Amino acid sequence: DNNDFPLLESEQFSGGVLIDFSGWTFDLDAYVKKIDGLTSFTNGFTSASEDYSRGSSDILGLDFLLKKQLGNYRIWMGYTYNTVEYQFSELADSKFPGNNDITHNLTLSSTYNSENWKFSLGWNFRTGAPFTPIAGFNNTTGDITFGEINSLRLPDYHRMDASAQYRFSLSSTN
């Protein structure tokens, strides 16, 4: 109704380039986004509240992809740079990282096919997500005192995946 619950409004500008040349694929996209009318049903992103807090968000990002196929071997690398800042004047005096502010995300992948075999290897790295730390705890009342909103980050995330597949032929005709 735009009184108790604001309308979500967004402005986004994006652009990119895609180039295919000699088996290489290069893709680059950049974007800027401004969102107004965000609501949070929490008090400082920490505990439930009876009122909505109103705010906005600024997002800046860059996506990069590079792929190449060399015979039976295929490799690709993807990278995303992304910043998400929230502004909720009822909760904080200045902007703070959004819950989904994963600043760096890198993925490397390779596959190799040979007759009935397929081998894959992939690695993913990303920076840790922001979170609000606990500044204090009262054992008597159970009250929690929170620190600055999203002022700390979880540890960086790493994952490596490997797989091997073999395709069996169960009949004499293919």
C-alpha positions in Angstrom: 0.0 0.0 0.0 3.1 2.2 0.1 2.1 3.5 3.6 2.7 0.6 6.0 4.5 -1.5 3.3 6.6 0.5 0.8 6.6 -0.4 -2.9 9.9 -2.0 -4.0 11.5 0.2 -6.6 14.7 -0.6 -8.5 16.9 1.0 -11.1 19.5 -1.1 -12.8 22.1 -0.4 -15.4 24.0 -3.2 -17.0 26.2 -3.9 -20.0 28.4 -6.6 -21.4 30.4 -8.0 -24.2 30.5 -11.6 -25.5 33.3 -12.7 -27.8 33.8 -16.1 -29.5 37.1 -16.5 -31.3 39.0 -19.6 -32.3 37.2 -21.8 -29.8 37.6 -19.3 -27.0 34.5 -17.7 -25.4 35.0 -14.5 -23.4 32.0 -13.0 -21.6 32.1 -9.8 -19.4 29.1 -8.2 -17.8 28.9 -5.3 -15.4 26.0 -3.9 -13.4 24.9 -1.3 -11.0 21.6 -1.6 -9.1 19.8 0.7 -6.6 16.8 -0.7 -4.7 14.5 1.4 -2.6 11.6 0.2 -0.4 13.4 -2.8 1.3 11.9 -3.9 4.6 13.3 -5.8 7.5 11.2 -7.3 10.2 14.0 -7.3 12.7 15.6 -4.9 15.1 19.1 -4.4 13.8 19.0 -7.6 11.8 19.4 -9.4 15.1 16.0 -10.1 16.8 12.4 -9.9 15.9 10.6 -6.5 16.1 7.0 -5.5 15.9 7.7 -2.8 13.2 9.3 -3.0 9.8 12.4 -1.1 9.2 12.7 0.6 5.8 15.8 0.8 3.7 17.6 0.7 0.5 20.4 -1.2 -1.2 23.3 -0.4 -3.6 24.7 -3.2 -5.7 27.8 -3.1 -7.9 28.9 -6.2 -9.8 31.1 -7.6 -12.5 30.8 -11.1 -14.0 33.6 -12.7 -16.1 33.6 -16.0 -17.9 36.4 -17.6 -20.0 35.9 -21.0 -21.8 38.0 -23.0 -24.2 37.7 -26.4 -25.8 40.8 -28.2 -27.0 39.7 -31.5 -28.6 38.4 -33.7 -25.8 39.4 -31.3 -23.1 37.3 -28.4 -21.9 38.2 -25.7 -19.4 36.4 -22.7 -18.0 36.9 -20.0 -15.4 34.2 -17.8 -13.9 34.7 -14.9 -11.6 32.2 -12.6 -9.9 32.9 -9.4 -8.0 29.8 -8.2 -6.2 29.3 -5.6 -3.4 25.9 -5.2 -1.7 25.4 -2.4 0.8 22.3 -1.8 2.8 21.1 1.5 4.3 18.5 1.3 7.1 18.6 4.6 8.9 16.5 3.2 11.8 19.1 0.5 12.4 22.5 2.0 11.6 24.0 5.5 11.0 25.9 4.3 7.9 25.7 1.7 5.2 26.7 -1.9 6.0 27.3 -5.0 4.0 24.1 -6.9 2.9 23.5 -10.4 4.0 24.2 -11.6 0.4 27.5 -9.6 0.0 29.8 -12.3 -1.3 32.5 -10.0 -2.7 34.6 -12.5 -4.6 33.5 -15.8 -6.2 35.9 -17.8 -8.4 35.1 -21.1 -10.1 37.5 -23.2 -12.2 36.4 -26.3 -14.0 37.8 -28.8 -16.4 36.5 -31.9 -18.2 38.2 -34.5 -20.3 36.3 -37.1 -22.5 37.9 -40.2 -23.9 35.7 -42.9 -25.5 33.6 -44.2 -22.6 35.4 -42.2 -19.9 34.6 -38.7 -18.6 36.8 -37.0 -16.0 35.9 -33.7 -14.2 37.6 -31.5 -11.8 36.3 -28.3 -10.3 37.3 -25.8 -7.6 35.2 -23.0 -6.1 36.4 -20.2 -3.8 34.3 -17.4 -2.4 34.7 -14.8 0.4 32.8 -15.4 3.5 29.3 -14.0 4.1 28.9 -11.1 6.5 27.2 -11.6 9.9 26.4 -9.6 13.0 28.6 -10.6 16.0 27.4 -11.0 19.6 28.9 -8.4 21.8 27.6 -9.7 25.1 25.2 -12.2 26.7 23.5 -11.9 30.1 23.3 -15.3 31.7 20.6 -14.2 34.1 18.1 -12.7 31.7 19.2 -14.4 28.5 19.5 -11.0 26.8 21.9 -10.8 23.9 23.7 -7.6 23.0 24.7 -7.5 19.3 27.7 -5.7 17.8 27.7 -3.6 14.6 25.4 -5.0 11.9 27.2 -7.4 9.5 30.6 -6.1 10.7 32.3 -9.5 10.6 32.6 -12.2 7.9 32.5 -16.0 8.0 35.7 -17.7 6.8 36.4 -17.9 3.1 34.8 -20.9 1.4 36.7 -23.4 -0.7 35.4 -26.6 -2.4 37.0 -29.0 -4.7 35.0 -31.6 -6.7 36.3 -34.5 -8.8 34.4 -37.2 -10.7 35.0 -40.0 -13.1 32.3 -41.6 -15.2 32.4 -44.7 -17.3 29.6 -45.4 -19.9 28.8 -49.1 -20.1 27.4 -50.6 -23.3 24.9 -53.3 -22.4 24.1 -54.4 -25.9 26.0 -55.4 -29.0 24.4 -52.6 -31.0 24.8 -48.9 -30.1 
